[in-house]
Amino acid sequence: MAPALVLGPTVAAHASATAVPAAAKCNVEVDSVGKYHVWGVGFPAGTTVTYSGSTSGSVPIDKSGRFDLGGLTGSKYTVKTTDGKTTVTCTAVHH
């Protein structure tokens, strides 16, 4: 019985760790017409983030924690949650 008691808390801790959402990240890439495409994942669903760089503004996060912007100028962007707790510098993606 003792080994079962030792495994119980370990399994519970592992299960709670997998429930943590993925870290927010942002990418920027050039589209087929030479404009920049900025997209991110892992943000709080149903919120809004602000982006800044060559252009700036805000964009809503969908229910899966994603956003997607196209037709932008410039390749360097930073995205920040409205509560200021998360700031992400977008990573350039080259295909």
PEMOKA-V496958 format. One record per helix or strand of 2 or more residues. SS is the DSSP state (~ for helix, > for strand). FROM is the first residue (numbers start at 1). LEN is the number of residues. If there is no record, write none. Layout:
ss = <SS & SS>
from = <FROM & FROM>
len = <LEN & LEN>
This chain:
ss = <~ & > & > & > & > & > & > & > & >>
from = <2 & 25 & 36 & 48 & 57 & 67 & 77 & 87 & 91>
len = <17 & 6 & 6 & 6 & 4 & 6 & 5 & 3 & 2>
